[in-house]
Amino acid sequence: MYGALGGPRLLLRRLREVMAESISPQAQLDKIVTHIAANMVAEVCSVYVLRADGSLELYATEGLKPEAVHLTMLRSGEGLVGRIAETAEPLALADAHQHPSFLYRPETGEEIYSSFLGVPILRGGNTLGVLVVQNKARRTYSEEEVEALQTTAMLLAEMIASGQLQSLVPPGQDSALRRPLAIKGTPVADGVGLGRVVLHEPRIIVKQLISEDSKTELARLDTAIGALRDSIDRLIESGNIGPGEHRDVLETYRMFAHDRGWLRRLREAVSSGLTAEAAVERVQSDARAKLQRRTEPYLRERLHDLDDLANRLLHQLTGQDFVPEHANLPDHAIVIARTMGPAALLEYDRTKLRGLILEDGGAASHVAIVARALGIAMVGDVANIIDFVEPGDPCIIDGSTGDVHVRPPHDIEHAYAEKARLRAKRQEQYHKLRSVPAVTQDGVAVNLHMNAGLLVDLQHVEETGALSVGLFRTELQFMIAERFPRLDEQEELYRAALAMTGERPITFRTLDIGSDKVLPYMAQVQEENPALGWRAIRIGLDRPVLLRSQLRALLRAASGRPLRIMFPMVAMVEEFDRAKAMLARELLHQTRHNHLLPSKLELGVMVEVPSLLWQLDELCPKIDFLSVGSNDLIQYLFAADRDNKRVANRFDCLSTPALRALKLIVDKARLHGTDVALCGEMGGRPIEAMALLGLGYRAFSMSATAIGPIKAMTLALDLGKLETRMQEWLEDREIGVGSLRDRLLAFAREESIPL
């Protein structure tokens, strides 16, 4: 029976003509359902649109009672239509009344129709509505008819997404595409951002859906798939990527690119009247809709692989190169990406950027470090957010809680606008404290320093009143470069950094790469556990040219000025001795070549490997200062990977085992007269910094945005009273090895200490 009036291609053309007519949206929908019913020889054709509250509303019908339009409502999962919306799967029935999900709505008059065919109206894997045809006679709908109706639904999805139906939406309601979303991610960089969505990797917009010649489109599709397969094969067979995860990902791409089922679905979509590009979009939208509803982590991971493959194929078909949205960045931009490196973030105009949201990216990632340095609110680990947003969508990001609101209601937007104003007011108050010494209520001075890694960070030293740069991460220069920085390039950076801080000292940490800090131009070493592998000082000692060139650049940059150098990831005193010997050779080289030496040279070690805790008596006499890297130290103490969501929050850094280890360090440093500071994330959070003060720490280095809150806490603190309490708590056997967080919070409330 299907195709009596010209088949799917003719239907698509007619629907296009209707959508171009200068008539009301309701009139367009009424004409559309009439054309579909006639083309498919059906007595009924109905369109249901998913509203923001999750209900399905009958928007147009040919064959059912006209008075049911905008009256009949179904919940998602209710009836056959609700089932299709919930599962995002087509449903074809010869006798709909016998199906367990059948629901009779008397106002529609549909009891006389037996056979039923319904398909979801999908866009980007999200259900926007349901398209239904019905017949009185019991009949079996063919696969060709199901395919044709799915193709037609794609055209309706475009109409819904364009906002053409908005005038039909009752006041206070929205279509499903505009439904407000509240999503929880991982807080990464503090701050509140209100703005509009910008996709880091803009989608290719398929403008031509209907093909003029299916044979031509099939040939284009085959050519593009062949080119895609060749490009993947070349990448894998080139031998430049090595074994491991990167190869596994590309092998997965190759597997999907050769999948017969995928190719068959693409060909069927083209045969139904779509262009090759529209076919790729249609097949991927169907796959996304199915995989988003699966709970198996493996299958949901495959969704990203399929998305990437479809995007590669669209680029092949259109000939478009990937161009990020840097140049045309709107004001108040909230950038959203699956993943992003620090170099990509730095390409955006900071004055227009209000926030960053990543599907994959935790608090310890490189881009997180840069985001905090730039003062950009950031939330990571927001699953599949790209599937739920459109460019230009209103968006709110709260980097302190991990909350993301897309298309927020007015009350949410108002609440966050007020929160942003209060935050700005607090920042203004903190700014007023920049020249106020950080001294506790009982007269104990606390030294607050700033972490940095880029020249752009250093403008905040003066703004915050930081005493110095307590940690300059030299690896960031290497991570954002396209090739290994030459000696003169390194020297230029270090010289510029020293010039920008004036009289304030800078503590340069030597190259800390490895683990999650990967240099794109350096051959990767595959390791079972890279966090415990070849990284930081271990690489420097095994590749002495690497470490010596950096030390030489630092010495030249600091000629005539004081210089502080710190070595990371030291696990044995012997490693420091070897690094110091390399520095001695560079000092001799500088002297022989008549280079001016630093006026004062201080050497330090970062305490982040637990083995060093029992070598402090041997180490302290050899060094000028200690710097505690609490991020790694805590994860190594508890054997809990800080990037692993299952265990990262399993152990509290304010538990007594962690605090006792931290106290051991500060006590040993005091015994030997060695300066000690803490430069990990703990020092930048008021409650943790307060605990550290109670243990005996008097110096902290942190992100620029953390200095104000830590200073405000310090100024309100009676340190003697806190030290007495901390001593009691750490010696209290009833507390055992539990966390002191609740006790510290209660103390802060009692003492009116701002946290």
N, C-alpha and C positions, 0 to 999 in steps of 0.2 A: 504493500500500500504506500510505503514511504517514497517520496520523490516524485509524486504525480504532478507536482506543480513546478518542477525544475531543479529539485535537489538543493543541497546545502549552500552551494556557491551563490545560486540565484537568491536564496533567502537572505544570505548575509548582505548581498548588495542592496536588496530592498530595505533591510533594516538600517543600513547605513544611510540610505536616502531619507528614511523616516526621521532618523536622528539629526539630519541636517535641516529638516523643515523648521520654519519659524512658527511653531505652535507650542502650546504649554507642555510641560513635562508629563502631565497626566494624559493628555491627548497622544503624546508620543508613545507612552507605555501601552495605552489602549490599542493603538495601531500595531505595535510590535506583537502583542499577544495574538491579535487577529491573524497577522501574517504567519506566525509560527504555527498556529493551529491549522491554518489552511495548507501550509507546506507539508506538515507532517500528517495530514488527514486525521486530525484529532478533533473530538467534539469540545474538548476543554484545553485551554492553556492558561496558566496562572503564574504570576510572579509574586513571591514573598520576599520582603526585604528585612534583614536583621537590624533591629534597632539597638540603641546604646544600652538599654536595660536588659538586653538578651532575648527579647521577645521577637517573634516573627510576625510581621504585619502583611496582610494581603493588600498589595498595592495596585494590582490590575488583574482582570480575568476576562477571558472569552469562554462563555459556556456556563459558568457558575452564576448565581444570582448577583446582579450588579450592586445591590444594596449591601452585600458582604464586604465590598472593597473598603478598606480602612476601618472596618469593624471587626473582622475576624483576626484574632490574635492567638498565637501558639507559643508556648515556651520552648526553648531549645531542648530537644529530647522528647517533646510531646507530639504524639501522632507520627505519621509517616514523614511529613514535612520536617518536623522537629528532629526526627531521627537522622535525616539526611544532613541537616545543619550541624548536628552534633558529631557525626562520623566523617563528614566531608566525603561521603561515598555515594555514587549513584544507586538508585533502587528501582528495579523494574519488576512489576508484578502483573500476572494475568488476572488474578482475583484479589484485589486489595483488601476486601472485607475479611479475608481469612488470615491476614497477617496480624500477629499479636500486637503490633504497634498501631493498628488502624484506630482512628478516632473520628467519630461522626460529629460534625458541626452542623446543626439543622439550618442555620442561616445561609449556608452555601448552596444547599440543594444538590450536594454531590453524591447522595445515596444511590442514584441511578447509574453511576459509572463504576464499572468493574475493574478494567485494566488501568494501570498507573505507572507512569515513568517520571521520576524526579531526579534532578542533578543539582549539586551545589553550585552556586555562583561564587567563584573563587577569584581572588586577586592576591598574588604574593603568598599563597598558601592560607590566607585568611578567608573565612566564609563571610560573604556579604549578603547572601540570601539563598533562595531555592527557586528553581524553575521547574514547572510541572506540566505534563500533558496527560490527558485521561480520555478513555473511550468507554462507551457503553458495553460493547461486546468484549468478551474475554479474548485477549490476544496476547501473544508473546512479542515483545519489542526486540528487534534485532540489534546486534552489536553496532551496526551502521547507524541505526537511529539513536542509540545511546551516545555514540561519538558525535553525531550531528548536533544533538541537543547540548552536549558539553561545549562544543564550539560556539554555539549560539549564546550560551551562558557567559562565555568570555567577553562577548560584545556588551552584554548587559552589565558585566562587572565594570567595564570602562565607563559606562553611563553613570553607574552609581558612584564610582570613584571620582568622577569629574565634578560631582556636586550638583548635577542637574536636578536631582530629586529633592534637594534641600528645601525647596519651597513647599513640598508636600509633607514635610516633617512637622508634627505638632510642636507648638512652643514648648521649650524645655527639653526637647528630645533631640537625638542625633542618630544618624545611620551608624551601622556597626563599624564602618571604616573610621568614623570620627569618634568612636567610643573612648571615653577617658580610660587610661590605663595607669595603674599604680604597680610598679615593679620594684623588687628588692634586690640590690646587688651588694658588693663588698665595698665599704668605705675605703677610699684610697688617699685622696687629697682633700683636706678640709676646705669648706667654702660652700656658698649657695649661689647657684646660677639660674637665672630666668631668661629664656631666649627662644630661638627657633632652631629646629633640627637641620643640620647640614650633614649629609652622608660623606664620609671620607672617601669612599669609592662610589661615585655616583652611578646609579643604575642606568643601563642603556634603555631609553624609552622607545618601545616599539610603536611606531606611529602607523605603519601600514599593516593591518591585520589580515585583510582579504587579498588573496592572490588573484592575478589575472590568468596565470597559466600554471597548473599544478606540476606539469612535467619540468618546467623551468625551475620551479621552487625545489623540486626533489633533487634536481641536478646541483643547485646551489647548496642544498643541505649536504649532499654526499661529498662535494668538494670541500666544504668547511670541516666536516668530520674527518676527512682524510688529512687535511692540514693540521687539525688539532692533534690527531694521533701521531703524526710525524713530529710535531713539536715536542710532545711528551716523550716519545721514543728518543729523540736527540738529547733531551735533558738527561734521561736515565743512562743512555749508553755512552755519553760523553766521558763518564768516569770522573767528573770533577766534583760530584756531590758526596762521594764516599758512601759507606753503609750507614744504617741508622734510620732515624725518624724521617729525615727529608726524603730519603729514597722510598721509604714505606708509603709516604703520602703520595708521591708521584706514581708508585706502583698501583695505588688505589685508583688514582685518576685513570691510569692506563686500563685497569680492569673495567671501570665504568664506561670508558670511551669505546671499548670493544664489546659491551654488553648488547646482546641481540635484542633483548626485551626493550631496552631503552631506545635502540634504533627503530624497532618496529613501532613503538608508540609515537616517535617523532614523525615517521613516514605516514602513519594513519592520520595524524593531526594535519599534515600538509595535504593529504588526499581529501580531507573534509573541507578544504577551501581556504586554509590559512597560509600565510607566507611562512617561509622557513623560520624567520625570527619569532613570529607569533607562535609557531609550533613549539619552539624551544621554551618560550615563556609559559605556554599552556601546560606542557608536560612537566616542567619543573614546579609549577604552581600545584599541580595535582600531587606530585611526590612530596612537596613540602607540607601540604595539608595532611597527608597520611602520617608522615614521620613526626610531625609536631605533636600528634596525638598518641604516639608510642612512648612508653615509659622506659624501655630498655636503653641504658646509656650508650651502648654500641650503635644502635640504630639512629639515635639522635645525633651522634657524632658524624654518622654518614651523611646527615643532612648538610653539614658544612661542606663536605667533599662534593656532593651533588650540586650545591649552589655555586661553588667555585668552578666546577666543570661547565655548568650551564653558562656562567659568565664568560668563561674562556671561549665557548662556542659562539656566543653572541658577538664577542669582539671579532672573531674570525669572519662571521657573516657580514658585519657592518663595516669592517675595516677600521674601526675606531681604536685609537690608542687610549690607554688609561691616563686620564688627566684629573688629579685631585682638585677639589674645589678651593684652591688656595687664593687664586687671583680675584674671584668674585665673592669673597666672603662677606656675608651681610653683617650688620651690627648685631650684637647680642647672639652670637652663634653658639649652639651646643653641638659639638662635633661627635658623631657616632661612627664607630668602626668595629669590625670583628677583632682585629689586633692592630697595633701600631708601634713603630719604633720611635725612639726619641728624636731622630732626625726629622721624621715626618711632622711631629708636633711642632718643632721649632720653625717649620716653614709657614705656619699659620701666623696671621697678624694678631699679636697678643692683645692689642687694644680692642679687638672686636670679639675675642674668644671669651666665652663665659663658663664653659664647662666641657668635659670630655667623658664620654661613656663608651666602655669597651665590653664586648661580649666575653673576651678572654684577656685578662690582665689584672694581676693582683697588686697588693701594696708594695711588694718588693721588686716589681718589674722596673726596667730602665726608664720606661716612659713615665712611670709613677714618680720616680725621683725628679725628673725634669718638670712634671706637672706641679709638684710641691714647690720646686725652686721658683717657678714662674707665678705661683699663687693661683693656679687654675684648679677649680673644683673638679674632682674626678671620682667616678664610680666604676668599678670593674666587675667582672663575672656576672654580667646581666645577660642571661641566656636568651638567645634568639631575638634580641630587641630590634635588629634590622628588619625582621619580618613584620614588625608591628608599627613601623613608623613610615612617614612620608616626608620628603624634604619640605621644610616650612612649617611643620607641625609645631604648635606651642609645646614647650618642654621645660621642666624644672628638675634640677639636679641638686641633691644635698650630699656633699662629699663627706659630711661628718657622720651621717647615719646610713648611707648607701641607698637612700630612697630616690627613685626616679618616677616622675609623673609626666606622662605624655597626654597631651590634650586635656589638661587639668580643668576641673570645674572651677567656677568663679571663686567659691569659698576657699578652695585649696590654693589657688593663685594668690588670693588676697592674703592668706595666712603666711605664705612664703615670701611675699613682697614685704610684709611686716617683719618677718624674720631677717630678711636681707637688710632692711633698714636698721634693725636693732644691732645686727652684726657690724654694719658700717659704723654705727655709733660707738660700739665697743672698740672697733679698730681705731677710731678717733681718740678714744680714751687711752688706749695702749700707746698710740703715737705720742700723746702728751707725756707719757712716762719714759720716752726714749732717753732723755738726759738725766733721769732720776736713777741714782745707784741702786742696784738690787741688794737691799739690806733688810734682814728680817727684823721683826718687832723688837727682838732682844739684841740687836746690833751685830749680827753675823753677816759678813759680806759674802755674796754669791756672784761668781763670774759667769756671765751668759755670753756665749759665742755663737757664731752662725755657721751652718753647713753650706757648702757651695760646690759647684762643679763646672759652671759656665761663667763667662764674663758678665752675662746679663744678670746673674745672681748678685754680683758684687755691688750693684747700685743700692741694694737693700741694707748694706752694712751701716751706712750713715742713718738711713731712715729708722732702723730698729734700735740704734744705740748699742749694737753688739760690740764687745770689747775687741774681738778679733774674728778671723775665720778659723774656727777650730778644726775644720775638716774640709779640705778641697779635694774633691774626687777627680783625680787626673784622668781616669779612664773614660770619662764622658767625651773628652776631645777625640779619643781614639774610636769610640763607638759611633759617633756621628760623621766621621770622616769616610770618604770613599776608598782611601788607601792609608797605609801606615804613615802617620805624620813624620816628616823629616825632622832632624835635629833642630834646624833653624825655626821650623814651625812651632815645635814644642817650646823652644826658648822664647819666641815671640809671645806665646800665650802666657807663660809664667811671668814674663817681664811686665806685660800689660796688667795682669792680675795684681802684682805687687804695687804697680803704680796707682791702680784704682783704689786700693785700701789705704794709701798714705802711710801713716805711722802705725796703723793696726797690723799686727803680725798675721801671717797665713801659715797654717800647718798643711803642707802638701803630703797627701798619701800617695805612695808610689802605686803603679798600675795594679789595679785589682780587677783582673779579668778572669774568665772561666766561670763555671757553674752557669748561672742564667745571664751572665754578661758576655755576650758573644761578639767578637769582631768579625764582620761579614767578609773581610778580605783575608782572614787568617784560617789556615786549614784546621778543620774541627777534629778534635780527638773524641771519639765515641767512648763514653764511660758509663758504667752501670749506675753510679751515683756521683754525678759531677760536683755536687755541693761538697762532697768529701774527697774530691779528686785533685786533678792537676789545675791549680788556680793560684792567683795572687802571687805571693812571694815565691811559691814553688816554681811557677813559670819563670819568674825573674832570675832565680838561681840556676835553673836548667838552661835558660837562654840568656846568658850574661850580657850579650850585645844589647838586648832589649832593655834590661835594667840599667846598664852603664850609660846608654845614650840618654835615658831619662834623667839620671843623676847628673850627667854632664850639662844637660839643658837647664836644670834647676840651678846648678852652681853658677853658670854663666849669667842667667837671668837675675840672680841675687847679688851680683858683684857689688861689694861695698855695703850691702844691706844685711840685716839678720835673716837667717833661713832656718826653717823648721821642717824636718823630713820625718815621715812616719811610715813604718813598714807594716803591711797588713798580713793577716793569716799566719803569724809566726806561731809555730807549735813547739819549737825547741830553741833554747838559747843559742845553740850552734848555728841556727838559720840566721839569727840576727848578727852573729859574729861574721858570717860569710858576707852578708849584705854590707856590713860596716867595712869589711876589707875591700870590697868593690868600690865603695865611696872613697876610701883612702887612696886607691889607685887613681881615681878621677881627680882628687885634690892635688895629687902629685903632678898629674898631666896638666892641670890648670896652672900650677906654679911654673912648670917647665916652659909653658907657652906664654908666660907673663900676663895671664888673665888675673884680674882683680878677684880675690876670694871674698866670700861673705864676711861681713864684720863679726858675725857670731853664728855658729852652727850648732843647732840642737837636734838630737836624734831621739826618736821615740818608737814605741811599739804599740800596735793595736792588740788589745787583749780580747780575743774572740774565740780562741780554741781552749777548751777547758784544761788541757794538759799544762798550759802555761801557769795556771793557778798555783801549781806546786813547784814552780821554778822561779817564783818572784824574788826569793832571797838571792838567787844567783843573777837574775836579770837586772834588778833595780840598780845595783851599783854601776852597771855598764851604760845606763841610758839617762836621758834628761827628763823624760816624761812618759807617762802611760796614758793611753786613750782606750776606754772600754767600748767595744763595739757590741752593744747589748743585743742587736738583732740576731747576729750569728751565735753569740755566746749562749743565749737562751735556747735557741733551737738545737744547738749541740748538747746542751745540758740535759734536755729532755728527749733527745733523739726524735724531734718532731719537726718535720720540714715545714717551714713557715709559708710555703706556697701550696701546701697540700691542705685542701679545705677540710678533710676528714680529721686532721690532727692539729692544724695550726692553732686552733682555739681550745685545745684539749687541756693545756697547761697554762696556768696564770703566772705571769712574770712577777706578780706580787705574792706568790706562795713562798713559804719560808725556805725551801731549798734554794730557790733562785736568789732570794734576798741574802741568805747566808753566804753564798758564793760571791755576790757583789760586795758584801761587807768584808770578806777576806781580802779582796783586792785593795780596797781603800785603806784597810788597816795596815797591810804590808807596805803600801806606798808611803803612808805616814811614818811608819817605823824607819824606813830608809831615807826619808826626806825627799821623796820623788813626787813631782807634780802628777796629779791624776785628774782626768776629766772623763765624762761619759758623753759619747757622741752618737748613740743609737736613738731609735724612736722613743725609747722610754723617757729620755730627758726632755722630750718635747711635749709630753702629756702631763698636765698639772698633777693628777693624782699620783702618777708614777714618780714624777720629779720630786714631789713632796716626800715620798717614801725614801728616795735616794738621799735627800737632804738629811732625813732622820738616821740614815746609815753612816753619814759622815762625808758625803760628796759635797764639794763646794764649787764645782765647775761643770758646765754642761755646754754642749754644742748641738744646735738644732736647726730646723728650717726657719726661714725668716718670719713666717707667719706664727710660729709657736713662741717667739720671744716675748711678745706682749702678755699673753696669758700666763706664762711661767713667771714673769716679773711681778704681775699683779698678785699671784699666789704667794710669792716670796715676801712681798711687802706686808702681807697680812698675817704671816706665820710667826708664832712664838716657837722658835726652833728648840729651845731647851725643853719645853713641855713635850714636844713631839719626840725628841730623842729618848726621854724617859719612858714614854709609852712604847716606842719601838723596841727598846731593850726588854721591857716586860713581856711584850708579845712574842719576841723571838725566843725568850727563855721559858715561856709558858708551855709546859708539857701537855696541857689539855688542848691547846691549839694544835699541837703536833706539827704536821707538815702541810696544814691547810693554808688557804689564801688569807692575807690580811686586808684585802680590798675593802670589805664591808666595814671593818674597824677604822680604816683610814678615812673612808667616806663619812662615817659617823663623827670622827674627830673633826673633819673639815666643817661639818654642819655645826657642831658645838662651838667652834672657834670662828664661825662666819668667814671661812676662807673661800674665796671664789675659785671654782674649778671649771 
